[in-house]
Amino acid sequence: MAYIGEAIKSINPDAKFLVRREGSNSNAVDNCTIEWFEGTTPIPKEELKTKLTELQAEYDAQEYARKRQAEYPATKDFMEAYTEKEIGGDSTKWDAYVINYNKVRTDNPKE
């Protein structure tokens, strides 16, 4: 989910501001008051809404990557399997690791 502060910083990384949320949808641009500090030029709410939509689309497009990250086998498992294959000559754990790794990629395609 994209946030108002993230949208502001995406438009103006140097912005100094305070967002006061109001109402039930506390992340809606129309339900907040934004105070601008230290000479920061206020960003129109319509521009913020557009940026929020863009950021949300980018976030949604990366859902597969977040799922993959959570489901990939642990790095420790990789290191152990690789070491046993390369140094010990036993590829049993490596073969199982590769199967699990590829299953995550198949189950969570980039679309």
Long-range contacts (C-beta under 8 A, 24 or more apart in sequence): 1-27, 1-56, 1-59, 2-52, 2-55, 2-56, 2-59, 3-27, 4-29, 4-32, 4-34, 4-48, 4-52, 6-55, 7-48, 7-51, 7-52, 7-55, 8-34, 8-43, 8-48, 10-51, 10-55, 11-43, 11-47, 11-48, 11-51, 12-40, 12-41, 12-43, 14-40, 15-40, 15-43, 16-40, 64-108, 64-109, 64-110, 64-111, 67-107, 67-108, 68-104, 68-105, 68-108, 71-104, 71-107, 71-108, 72-101, 72-104, 73-97, 73-100, 73-101, 73-104
